[in-house]
Amino acid sequence: MLGPQGAKSSRSDWVLPALVWLCASHVGACSEPSPAVGTLHIDGAGIERLVLQDSAGKPMVYYHRERDLVLHAGRYRLEEVVLQGDYSSSGLQIPAAARDLQIEPNGFTTLKLGAPLRQTVKIERWGRSLVLTHQLLGQGGESYQVGRRHGSPAPTCVVYQGERKMASGCFEPG
């Protein structure tokens, strides 16, 4: 027959494994799975702010300090890009390939935006007038508008024919 010592040791023989099993079976139930994330790499310079919209329509603003943003996996839409010097691009000024982003779990997505910028001027004749269309294009083909600050002078234009100045003046951009 077992004495008091024998009863204690036999009870601890089954209590300890039962507690370990009980704790181990509930560890997964109590902890939340961590959300899957991916990396969005920004290939470009001069970017001050990015506005992304997640699949639920919630806007997220990122002030660009690093080239890599860690985001939850899923679909995103690029709504706006603001560069240093108050240049902005939004909506249809951003090509569809850059506007719609898919972040894969543990994936790496590269987005080409921003500087260096390329200037283009398109000149069209409309009757007796010449229409000048100036665009600033980013690396990803996005078109930027120049934001004018209050009190800044209007743009000026000078037209030459050869070495001779034909006309000059100020105009409102648009």
N, C-alpha and C positions, 0 to 999 in steps of 0.2 A: 504494500500500500504506500501511496505517496504521502509524504509529509507536507507541511506548508511550503517548504522550499520547492519541492517538486511541482506543486500546483502553480506556483508563480512562473517558473521557467516554462512550463508547457503552455500557459496562457500567453506569455510574451512570444512564444514560437509562432503562433498564428495571428496575433494582434498586429505585430509590426508588418508582416507581408500584406495583411489586409489594408492597413493604412497607406502603404506605398501604392498598392493597386488602386485604391480609391482616389488618391491624389493624382496619380498619373492619368487616370481615365477622365478626370475633369479639367486637366490643364488646357487642352485644346478648346473646351467648351467655354472657358472663361476668357481666354485671350482672343482679341479681334485679329483677323488676318490683316497684315499691312497692305495698303493699296499698292498696286503695281505702278511703277513710275518709269519714265523714259527721259532722255535728254534732248533738248532743242538747242542746237549750236547755231549762233548768229554769226554768219560770215559777212562782215561789213564793218564800217567805221562811222563814227559821228552820231550814232544812235543815242538819243536821250530817253525816249519812251516808246514802249510797244503796248498796244491795247489788243488783247486776245479775248475771244469769247468762247466759252466752253460749250459742249453739246446741250447743256441745259439753258443756254442763253445768258449765263452769268458773265459779266465783263470782268477781266482781270488786267490790271495795269502793272507793268514791269518797268522800273527805271533801270536802264541798261548800265550796269556796272561791271558785269561779267559776260563773257561770250556764251556761257552755257547756262541754260535754265533747266531745272529739274521740274518736270510737270507730271501730273497723274496721266496715265495712259488713256488715250481717247482721241476724239476729233476736236479740233479747234479751228476757229476762223480768225484770221488777222484782220482787225478792224481799222487800225491806224498806226502809222509810224511817224515819229517826230524826230527830226535831226537837229543838231546844234545849229544855231543861226536862224531858228524858227522856220525851217522847211518842213512841210507836212505832206503826207500821202495817206489817203483813206478811200474806202469804198472801191469804186471801179477803177481808180487810178492804180490799184495794185492788181497785177495779173492773177488770174485764177489759180495758177500753179503755186503761187506764193501765198494766196489768200486762204486756201483750204489745206490744213495740216493734219496729219495723222501721227500721233505719238504712240509708238509700240512699247509694250512692257520691256524694260531693260534695253530698249532700242536707242538709236542715235539718229536724229533727223537734223539735216543742215538746211538753213534758210539764208539765202543770199539777199541782202538788203543794204540800203544806205550807200555811203561813200566808198569808192570814188564816184562822183557824179559826172554825168556827161551832158553837155549843153547841145541842144539842137535848135535850129531856127528854120522854120518853113515859111517860104514867101509865096503868096498867091496873089494873082491879079483879079480884082473884082471890078470890072468896068474901068473907071479912071483911078481907082484906088489900089494900093498895094496893102495886103494884109500880112502882117508879120506874126507868126505864132512861135513863141519861145517855150521850150520845155527843158526841165531838168530831169534827167533819167538816172535812176539808181542802178546798182548792179543787177537786181532782179527784174529790171524793166519797169519798175514802178515810177510813176510820174509825181514830181513834188511841186507844190505851190509854195511861193515865197510869201510868208506872212509879213505884212507891213506894220510896223509899230507907229503909233500916233506921233506926229511931228516929223517923221522921216520924209525926206524929199521924194517926189514922184520920179519915176524913171525918165531918163532923157534918151533921145535918139538923134543921131546925126547921119544924114545920107550924103555920100560922096559919089561923084562920077569922076573916076580917075583921081586926080589930086584936088579937084574942085568941089567945094562944099555946096551941095544943092539945097538942103533944107535941114532944119533942126527944131526940136521942141520937146515939151514934156507931154506925157500922156498917162492916163489911168490904165493900169494893167487890167487885163480881163478878157 
